[in-house]
Amino acid sequence: MDIQAEINWIHQEIDKVKDPSFVEKLKHLLQSINNTAIDSDTAYNLDIENALDSIKKGDFYTEDEAKEIAKKWGRK
């Protein structure tokens, strides 16, 4: 596929998404990619704002949950 066909496919797939958590993660991914044009202080502050927003929304792991996830790293 050429790049425009890939972009069209991505648009179609995004239009099907109903999960707000996924949309938020995709938004953060795109923001982080676009941060290359922003100075590092601004990017750092944006990362902090995004993290605080995620915490306010309850989108985080407890310490115990994080430890359980970390135990699975590298095991497949």
GIFENKA-V806276 format. One record per pair of residues at least 12 apart in sequence whose C-alpha atoms are under 7 Angstrom apart, sorted by the first residue. I is the first residue (numbers start at 1). J is the second residue. Records with the same first field share a line. If there is no record, write none. Layout:
I=J / J
This chain:
none
